[in-house]
Amino acid sequence: MRFDILSVFPEFFSVLDVSLVGKAQAHGVLTITTHDLRDWTDDPHRSVDDTPVGGGAGMVMRADVWGRALDDVLRSPLPSGEPSSGETVLAIPTPAGIPLTQRACEDLASSAARIVIACGRYEGIDARVVEYYAAHNVRTFEYSLGDYVLNGGEIAAVALVEAVGRLLPGVVGNPESLVEESHGAAGLLEYPVFTRPIEWRGYRVPDVLLSGNHREVARWRRYRAYERTAQRRPDMLERIDTVALTKRDKRKLAELGYLVPQGAAHPLRMDVREARLDDVAELAALAARTFPDAAPPHLTAQSVDMFIEEFLSASCIAHYIEADEWLVMVLSDRCGHLAGYSLCLIPAGDGVAGSDDGAPAAAVVGGRARRGPLIELSKFYVDRDYRGIGAAAYLFEGTRTALLRRSAQYEEPYLWLGTNHENTRARHAYRKLGFSEVGTRVFRVGDQDNSDVVYAMPLRVA
Ligand code: 6GU
């Protein structure tokens, strides 16, 4: 590949003579020619700029000078021996360009035979220059390195040569190191890397990397990549492809707030937050469609409807949201669509919530006696498409955190719930969330009685 760089500072590009790009030049994999734009000026001052038409600060680079320079450079032949296949691309660094991406660099590396880089200074190049060449069958590419301003395009030209050049065959010694890197095919930032010494200033390399278990190492790296990407580049995480994700991958992403519901092509960023009054309509609809899912088969539709009418109507939900003793948490996307909710009854002081409903006031779990309130998890529902993907664990964690904030002054607050004994899916899920079975109760839905299992757990994780 051939690069031609035009600039008023051609001496700037001596950096390209060192390192891998320098070696690639020495081996003939790529050729870099720099050109002094002032060679195409036609006045004694060798001036390349003028004041902006229409007024304003700064100077603009002249179209006539750039036109003469680019005509010559674009017309000059490729060095002999190079395949003439591939396009010539006119690349123009500018903070007003499209962000330079790894995909764009890959595309240039595979499709371009020559890249001519026109480095502007001052306020940029007269806009007619790029317009003219685009109209005359030259592929143009106005690109930016990021959302900040440099004094000129030279740094960005060096960046383009290196980012494209390293993708050419033979530039990077081990092509495998191009596979698992940031901005690679997976669309994630790269996981953290380590080398010897294993222990350095009291910091140890993570043990899993020393285990020799390749599956575990691969999983550990994938999860660290998820975490990093979630923290630093959430925009990237929302674009990853979900088809190859395992159930465990989806659960890991859910912990980070990125849910992959049934059929979703990309993860969806969701929050667990307290419900607001503007959630009422959506929340009432969610509550009405999820409540029957947990009801045992012998319950009649009429009993279920009576229950929803009495306890889950929009006006009930508005009351739960407004009343201090109730905490309503929702699993919500950024458009306010709700995929799950929890409803907790918080007793006054270190009292018991739901003593008439079978609260296990005397229960001790894991040898940890209750010293604080016994809170009732009265409702805990996740929409159908969000089951089995870690959404419940994410909603529960958000609920637990909110409850801990509310009972921060107590040493050992407890949480309890009742669920129908036939609902094995829910019972399994509650055990996985950390609950233990502590008793039974009778729970009335409409005019029918149900036998429930009662679960409890300390709110603080051990
Ligand atoms: Cl490509 N040029 C200039 N002048 N500033 C920039 C840039 C390019 N990318 C980010 N800032």
Boltz pocket constraint, residues with backbone or C-beta under 6 A from the ligand:
constraints:
  - pocket:
      binder: B
      contacts: [[A, 92], [A, 93], [A, 94], [A, 95], [A, 97], [A, 120], [A, 143], [A, 144], [A, 145], [A, 146], [A, 147], [A, 148], [A, 149], [A, 150], [A, 151], [A, 152], [A, 153], [A, 156]]
      max_distance: 6.0
